[in-house]
Amino acid sequence: MDFYSIALVRNFIRFLIEDNPTDEEIENVPLDIKEKVCSLNDEELLQLIKETEEFISSIKKDEKEVVEKIKSICNKLVSD
């Protein structure tokens, strides 16, 4: 994944961690960003979540909880 795509994914992760968005707010995120996030495997997601928490977000959350939230978003994306 290129630098720009990684930055978009990290920003989405920051959004999930810091803003605790509603389902409607998540739906308003551009589809291409959600598709980039959903294309990552668990290991890649965990790595990006850890990096986001360390370098971007001042809030720490359980990484596995964030992965589960992302998986839920991705599952909803597939079913729509």
C-alpha positions in Angstrom: 0.0 0.0 0.0 1.4 3.4 -0.9 2.1 6.2 1.6 -1.1 8.1 0.7 -3.3 5.1 1.2 -1.6 4.3 4.5 -2.2 7.8 5.7 -5.9 7.5 4.8 -6.2 4.3 6.7 -4.4 5.7 9.7 -6.7 8.7 9.7 -9.7 6.4 9.6 -8.3 4.5 12.5 -7.8 7.7 14.4 -11.4 8.7 13.6 -12.6 5.4 15.1 -10.4 5.7 18.2 -10.8 9.4 19.1 -14.3 10.3 17.7 -16.2 7.1 18.6 -18.4 7.7 15.5 -22.0 6.7 15.1 -23.0 4.3 12.3 -24.2 7.2 10.3 -20.9 9.0 10.6 -19.1 5.8 9.5 -21.5 5.5 6.5 -20.5 9.0 5.4 -16.8 8.0 5.1 -15.9 7.7 1.4 -16.2 4.1 0.2 -12.7 4.0 -1.2 -11.3 4.7 2.3 -13.4 1.9 3.8 -12.3 -0.5 1.0 -8.6 0.3 1.7 -9.1 -0.5 5.4 -11.1 -3.6 4.6 -8.4 -4.9 2.3 -5.9 -5.3 5.1 -5.5 -8.5 7.1 -5.6 -8.7 10.9 -1.8 -8.4 11.3 -1.6 -5.3 9.1 -4.5 -3.7 10.9 -3.0 -4.4 14.3 0.3 -2.9 13.2 -1.4 0.3 11.8 -3.6 0.6 15.0 -0.5 0.4 17.2 1.3 3.0 15.1 -1.7 5.3 15.0 -2.0 5.1 18.8 1.7 5.7 19.3 2.3 8.5 16.8 -1.1 10.1 16.0 -3.8 9.6 18.6 -3.5 10.6 22.2 -6.1 8.0 23.1 -5.3 4.3 23.7 -7.9 1.6 23.1 -7.7 -2.2 23.1 -6.3 -3.0 19.6 -8.4 -6.1 19.3 -11.5 -4.1 20.0 -10.6 -1.7 17.2 -10.0 -4.6 14.8 -13.4 -6.1 15.7 -15.0 -2.7 15.0 -13.3 -2.5 11.7 -14.4 -6.1 10.8 -17.9 -5.2 11.7 -17.7 -2.2 9.4 -16.3 -4.4 6.6 -18.9 -7.1 7.1 -21.6 -4.4 6.8 -19.9 -3.1 3.6 -20.0 -6.6 2.1 -23.7 -7.1 2.9 -24.8 -3.8 1.5 
